[in-house]
Amino acid sequence: MGEPGKKALSVEVVAPLPTGFGVVEVGEEDRVLGFDESPKLPHWVHAGVHVLEEEAIERLPERGDHERTTFPELAAEGKLYAYRHEGLWLTVNTAKDLRVANEHLRAHPDWLTAGAKA
């Protein structure tokens, strides 16, 4: 992760960006050339998990959004790296997301301890 000799002050977990929509490729005369249902887009989404060195923690604002201040600064300095996670990622931004995550954990109780056994 990163270049040898470079120090990361923060590593952010990122995940592929899925879309809940079908993507339609439209050609000349509005002819549909292809259709891809819910593809992963060529971008990575911030998964909300941070591994921070003490210096990065000290740079976090008392108030405000660190994703608009500290992280862009660290990126500009070359001190922010990513860990590309392509496994299961459960987000809980809505009540429905929370229900889905809860259902997944109830159906797969070993999922919580699988990493600890590895």
Beta strands, then each sheet from edge to edge (+ up, - down):
strand 1: 10-18
strand 2: 22-26
strand 3: 32-37
strand 4: 40-52
strand 5: 80-84
sheet 1: 4+ 1- 5-
sheet 2: 2+ 3-
end
